[in-house]
Amino acid sequence: MAKAAEAGEIDESGMAPGNLDALIANRKAMSIIEGNDFTAESFTSTMMNIVMAMGAAEMEDNKEEVEQATAQLEAMKSQLSPEQYEMFASQILGVQKAFANAPAGNVELVRKYKDEIEALGE
């Protein structure tokens, strides 16, 4: 159990995005989550899977832009120090690799419910 919940600190106003302690401390959020058979931890894991699948779908939908960014980095290679190039390359490739590992079924689900998912963030 997270520290905030153990200490009995309850946040009635809302929660900080990505903060498991704040999520657990938010009574309204936890009642919704628990009412749908989630724990705070499983909800957080599910949300991460959704974010990764959305990123993968976005990369697939913008494949030309991703390829252009990679080509642009290669074109700039001579203008960058080896350290700078490696930093940029590892960032770009790291993001691509992370999104590439999203299960295809998850990607299709987020595509199917894209509008509803995006509406939750508004």
Sequence and secondary structure as in RCSB ss.txt:
>XXXX:A:sequence
MAKAAEAGEIDESGMAPGNLDALIANRKAMSIIEGNDFTAESFTSTMMNIVMAMGAAEMEDNKEEVEQATAQLEA
MKSQLSPEQYEMFASQILGVQKAFANAPAGNVELVRKYKDEIEALGE
>XXXX:A:secstr
  HHHHHT   SS   TT HHHHHH HHHHHHHHHTT  HHHHHHHHHHHHHHHHHHHHHHTHHHHHHHHHHHHH
HGGGS HHHHHHHHHHHHHHHHHHHTS HHHHHHHHHTHHHHHHHT 
